[in-house]
Amino acid sequence: MNLLKLSWKNLTNKPLAMLLSLVLFALGVGLISFLFLVNSQINDKFEKNLAGIDLVIGAKGSPLQLILSSMYHIDAPTGNITIKNVMPYLNAKNPYIKMAVPLSLGDSYRGYRIVGTSANLLELYQAKVRTGRSFRDVMEVLAGAGAAEELGLKIGSTFQSSHGLIEDANLVHGGHPFKVVGILKPSGAAIDQLLLTPAQSIWEVHEHAGMGTPAPAVEEEATAVDSLAEEHAEATKQMGTMALTNQEDDHLNEDHEHGKPQMQSIINYPDKEITSLLLQFNGHNIMTLNLQRMINQNTKMQAATPAIEITRLYSLMGVGQDALSWLAFIIMAVSGLSIFISLYSSLSERRYELALMRTMGASPGKLFAMIILEGLLLATLGYGLGLLISHFGMELLAGEMKAAYRYTFTGLTFLPEELYLLFGALGLGFIAAVIPAIQARNTDISKTLAEG
C-alpha cells in the first residue's frame, strides 16, 4: 500500500476528528476566499464607474449620496438643480471643462432606472451600441445590455415609466410611451443596468403637455449667466461668460435622419431642472482644484469629488472587512491547532503500529512523510471545501445584489489570490503535522514492541 492510501486510511479511521478539522479549516479558507471575491468585484465596479469623472455637481445634501446616486445608481438623488445654474459648465468653449454630462434621475421601469442624459454619457463610459442606434429624439431609449436582457426589451419595444425607483403600478406615468431604439454592448459598468433617454424626455413625461417653447437663445442665456455671476462672481469671472453652444450631441447629429429637425439643446431651457452634472476636466490646475470649494461656498448647489468620496466609503467598509479578515485568520489558526491535536493524540494509539512498520522495513523518513501527508491531505480537502462554500455563497449574494441594486456579481470566477491561499493552506497543514511527524520518525522500536 502506498503512502497516500495509507495516510487516507489513517485519517478516515477517526471520521469525527477528521470532520471537525475539515469544517474548521473550510470555514477559515471559505471566509478569506469570500472576502477576496467580494472585494475584487466591488473594486472592479467602483473603478469602472469612475470613468474619469472629476467632479459631480448636484443639489445640497450628502456628497457620498450624490456620488452613489449619480455614478453608481444605488442611492436616491439628493434633489434637482436648474440648468441656468450650471450653464458655464455646459459651455463647449469653457477651457477648463473637457466634458459635461447632465443627468435627470428619479423615474424607473420595473425597477430599472431611467436616466435622462446626453449622448456624451456613452463616450464617458466608452459604451458601444450593439444593435439599433443611440437616442436622438424625445422619448427614445437606448437600453443597457443587462436591463434589456432582464426586461426582455428589443428594438421597437415600448413602455411607460414609473415615478420613483420602486415598482408600483399606482405610480406609472401616462402619456406618450418610451420606445427602445438601441441596445448597448455589455461593459461591466452601471450603464449596463440603465435605460438612457434624452433629458428632455423626463420633462415631457412629467409635464404631459410637452416641453414648452424653448427660451430665446440670446436673452435667456445672458440672464442665466448674469444670475450665476451674482451667486459666485469669482467662478464666472475666471471661467468667462462666453457664448453658449451645445457640446452634447455633436457626434450624434452626424447620423440624424435627413431633413428631420434636431432636438433643442438643454441649454435652451434654462429654467428646467436636472438632477446632477458629471464633469471631466481638461486638466488639473488651480481653477479646477478650487472649483469644488467655490461651488460649495458660493452657490446653492454642492460639488463632490468621486475619488475622495469613494476613498471615504472604502474607509468605512474597511473596518468590517478587517474584522472579518481577522476572524477568518483566527478560524484558520484554530483549525491548524485542531489538525495538530488530532495527529498528535493519534500517535499514542498508533505507536505499536508505527513500530511494526519499522520492523517491516519502513524507514524513519517514510513515517515522517506519512504523517506530513496526512496534514497536507486535511489542508487540501479543507481548502477545496472552503472554496465551494465561498463561491456558492457568492452566487447567493449575487442574486440578492442583482435584485436590490441591479449590479451583476458572480461566484463563477477564480482569482489569483485564491492560488496563494492554497499555498498558505498547505503551509499551515505542514506546520500542524511537523511535530507529530518528528515524533513518528523517532519511534523507539524495541521499547514500543516490548510495551506491547
Helices and strands as residue ranges (DSSP letters): H 3-12, H 15-50, E 55-59, H 63-67, I 68-72, E 81-82, G 83-86, H 87-90, E 97-109, E 112-117, H 120-124, E 129-132, E 140-143, H 145-151, E 158-159, E 162-163, G 169-171, E 178-184, G 190-193, E 195-198, H 199-207, H 217-231, H 233-239, H 250-253, G 266-268, E 273-274, E 276-281, H 286-298, E 301-304, H 306-359, H 364-405, H 416-441, H 445-451
